[in-house]
Amino acid sequence: MTQENPAREELEHWSTVDLDSAEVARRASRLILDFEAHPEKYAASEDLTSPFHDIVGLFQQPTVKEAAITLRAEALPALLRLYDARLREWRKAGPRKDYDSAASDLLFALKIFAMYRGEEALQRIIDAARIPLDADGYMWSAILSALVKSEPEAATRVAAALREPLPPGFIAVALLDMANTLAREHGVTSHPFDTDPGRELLRAFLTDKDPDQFSYAHSAAASLPFLTGSRELFALALEHPDVAVRMEAAWAAARGGDALALARLQDWSKDPKTRKRAMTYLEELGSQPAPVSEQERPQLDAMAEMSQWLEHPAEFGRVPDHLEVYDHRRLFWPPTNDERDVWLFRYRYEDEEGTPEDGVGMVGSVTFALFGETTAELPPEDIYALHCVWELQQSGDERAPKERTAQAGRKLLGFPAR
């Protein structure tokens, strides 16, 4: 492809270049203008991504302020025109039921508009939400997050413009999250969901029994301190089946002076499955967690660390159904070249049919679980050994064996061979 299409080759080259000066950004701008004038030069049938997508990506590559200023002045107007043309094509073709690459490209451009701002850019974000452009596209979260991060005042204007009527689908959820951030971190007092239709949508989120939608309920609970007439919503949130939603609602109530809600957060700070989240809320409220003895605290904190790691969306996405200490000891840890306390925790998850999935994770250095490798059927020394080798491999340490085996790790840790 590169020999037959030098223009596409040049675009691919630029997709890897840091725009680290105004001059380099000026050269990238000339490429963008050439693409606008001669898009046919950059097309290739075997492309995994469209040349438009790669052109949009150039706007993410400035590493210095001067480069971003240059792109905004010399190339952003061209991107606005390119976006408009591609949007017209998308509307003429009609939305696809399967993966819509054109819509994905357009949403990517909207993220750039959120980063670079300006009246024309903001208007296109508002218009796209009104169309709606891929109403269930998760990129909307990135678009509105980028907007509130780059300029809260601009985000406030977009939130006001989308207040009535609220946009459909996931766009409304992304708008809710943006409005919560504006209220929580920037003191914006007008919340777009503080309307009858807004409260009705929040009620729908809080009463949805689908666990896959509980994150929407969490966002709804986060909005409660910033709404009027939200007593019914508070009651729904405080009794929600998901503990994360109940904790968010307790924070919201405690923020308004509810002593019982504050006490609930303090109780949650004693539970390893909820301790990390509860302590974050309590710190924000200027309150202390429930007292824990000095003897208990290290293990409680370690168990909370393991639970939080397992709860991450990239892992299991929720707290474990069961978590217990499998081993604890103090030893010299080669990856960090120091002596430290380390823990192994056995966890278990059960699905709706009650089928368990369990394993063992480690806390004390890099919190991690070697899925499929470490189980409670292995002795603790083997599990520490495997984690030791894994951590050395991850850091590129010259001591790391080529093959991850318990025997190699035992030798590094000074454990007797099996």
Secondary structure, DSSP 8 states (H G I E B T S, - for coil): -TTT-HHHHHHHHHTT--B-SHHHHHHHHHHHHHHHH-GGGG--TT-SS-HHHHHHHGGG-B-SHHHHHHHHHHTHHHHHHHHHHHHHHHHHH---SS--HHHHHHHHHHHHHHHH--HHHHHHHHHHHHTTSSTT-THHHHHHHHHHHH-HHHHHHHHHHTSSS---HHHHHHHHHHHHHHHHHH-----TT-SHHHHHHHHHHHH---GGGHHHHHHHHHHGGG-SS-HHHHHHHHT-SSHHHHHHHHHHHHHTT-HHHHHHHHHHTTSTTTHHHHHHHHHHHT-------TTTHHHHHHHHHHHHHHHSTTTTSS--SEEEEEEEEEEEETTTTEEEEEEEEEEEEE-TT--EEEEEEEESSS-EE-TTT--TTS-HHHHHHHHHHHHHHHTT-TT--SS--HHHHHHHHT----
